[in-house]
Structures are given as C-alpha cells and as structure tokens.
Amino acid sequence: MMKHAMDLVMQAVKFLNPGQIPVITADQPLFAIAKQIQSKCPEFYGENKITLLLGGLHIEMSFLKTVGTLLKDSGWVESLVNAKVATSGCAESFLNGCHVTRTRRAHQLTACALFMLLKHAYRQYSLSYAALEENVLCF
C-alpha cells in the first residue's frame, strides 16, 4: 500500500511540476515502511528520486526524548515533584517524551522558572553594584 502511495505521489508531482523531487511526510510506522521500500528499490525510490520525512509529532517526540536523556539524573524530575508540578511517575514520563503536550508544558514551566530566577539574580546584582558605585570616589 505504501509503495502504491509513493507511486501516486511521484506521478502527481511529475505531472504538476516536472523535475521536482517528491517529498512525503509520514508518521513513524509508515516512515519505516517507506524507508524499507526506498532501500530495497533504490533505482525507483532512491533518495535522489523521492524524499521521505518523519512527521512533525514524531520529530518533536524524538527531540523531547533527547532532552530527557540530557536531563536524566540532573535533579529536574525531583524539582518538579518537590514543586508539586507533577507526581513522580508523571515527571519520570517527561524524560521519555511520550506525552508530548504535558512534556512540552513541563519544559515551558521550567524555562519560565529559570528565567524568573535569572531575572531576580540580576536585579540583586544590579542593586549591589549600584550600592558599590555610590561609595566610590571619583577624582
């Protein structure tokens, strides 16, 4: 079925815009099948004949899983649990990136909290620096 869909897309693109390489976006299971077809029949479906892209949701899931790998053992999960943002099981699932919307919101919340801390630290620094400047004598 995927091979037939690839043939139809190639015919349509060839008719509508000759010379353009067709681009097909598919979710992960269909992408895997299409890649297998592409590797088994490179003379008809090679990478120079058709471009296959993974769907946006699966790209985001892969990205969130990569970020989760970087955050593993960093204390991020524990801080989310201590702040009562999520339960321990839910916070652990953020590392896998399976529930995209919930994981994205957790990352947005973390970014907002870190920005607020950065802004507070800068304000404290600015106030202490201004106090030091008042005590400095200029000649």
C-alpha positions in Angstrom: 0.0 0.0 0.0 2.8 2.4 0.8 4.6 1.6 -2.4 1.4 2.4 -4.3 1.0 5.7 -2.4 4.7 6.6 -3.3 4.0 5.8 -7.0 0.9 8.0 -7.0 2.7 10.9 -5.3 5.6 10.6 -7.8 3.2 10.6 -10.8 1.3 13.6 -9.5 4.5 15.6 -8.8 5.9 14.6 -12.2 2.7 15.8 -13.9 2.3 19.0 -11.9 5.9 20.1 -11.6 8.3 18.1 -13.8 11.8 17.8 -12.4 10.8 18.3 -8.8 11.7 15.6 -6.3 8.6 14.5 -4.4 8.5 14.9 -0.7 6.4 12.6 1.5 5.8 13.1 5.2 4.6 10.1 7.3 4.3 9.1 10.9 6.8 6.7 12.3 5.4 3.3 11.3 4.7 4.4 7.7 8.0 6.2 7.5 9.8 2.9 8.5 8.0 1.0 5.8 8.7 3.7 3.2 12.4 3.7 4.1 12.5 -0.1 3.7 11.0 0.3 0.2 13.5 3.0 -0.6 16.4 0.9 0.5 15.2 -2.3 -1.4 14.4 -0.5 -4.7 16.9 2.4 -4.9 16.6 2.5 -8.7 12.9 3.5 -8.5 12.6 5.0 -5.0 16.2 6.1 -4.2 17.0 9.2 -2.1 17.6 11.1 -5.4 14.1 10.2 -6.6 11.9 10.8 -3.6 12.4 12.4 -0.2 10.9 10.9 2.9 10.3 13.0 6.1 9.3 11.9 9.5 6.1 13.6 10.7 6.2 16.7 13.0 4.8 14.9 16.0 7.4 12.2 15.8 10.2 14.7 15.3 9.0 16.5 18.5 8.8 13.3 20.4 12.4 12.4 19.4 13.6 15.8 20.4 11.8 15.6 23.8 13.3 12.2 24.4 16.8 13.5 23.6 16.3 16.4 26.0 15.0 13.9 28.6 18.2 11.9 28.1 20.3 15.0 28.8 18.1 15.9 31.9 18.3 12.3 33.3 19.9 12.3 36.8 20.1 16.2 36.8 17.5 16.6 39.5 14.9 18.0 37.2 12.4 15.3 37.9 12.9 15.7 41.7 12.4 19.5 41.4 9.2 19.1 39.5 7.9 16.6 42.2 9.1 18.9 45.1 7.3 21.9 43.5 4.2 19.7 43.2 4.1 20.3 39.4 3.7 16.6 38.8 3.7 13.3 40.5 6.9 11.2 40.5 5.6 8.8 37.8 4.4 11.6 35.6 7.6 13.6 36.0 9.6 10.4 35.1 7.5 10.1 31.9 8.6 13.5 30.9 12.1 12.1 30.3 10.7 9.7 27.7 8.7 12.4 25.8 5.7 10.1 25.3 3.0 12.6 26.3 4.1 15.5 24.1 1.7 18.2 25.3 2.3 17.5 29.0 6.1 17.2 28.5 6.2 20.5 26.4 4.3 22.3 29.2 6.8 21.0 31.8 9.7 22.3 29.8 8.0 25.7 29.3 7.3 25.9 33.0 10.9 25.1 33.7 12.1 27.7 31.3 9.9 30.3 32.9 11.0 29.4 36.4 14.7 29.6 35.3 14.1 33.0 33.6 12.5 34.3 36.8 15.4 33.1 38.9 17.9 34.7 36.4 16.0 38.0 36.4 15.9 38.0 40.3 19.6 37.3 40.5 20.4 40.1 38.0 18.2 42.5 40.0 20.1 41.6 43.2 23.4 42.0 41.4 22.3 45.4 39.9 21.3 46.7 43.3 24.5 45.6 45.0 26.6 47.1 42.1 24.7 50.4 42.4 25.4 50.5 46.1 29.1 49.9 45.5 29.2 52.8 42.9 27.8 55.2 45.5 30.7 54.5 47.8 33.4 55.0 45.1 35.1 58.4 45.0 35.9 59.8 41.6 38.8 62.3 41.2 
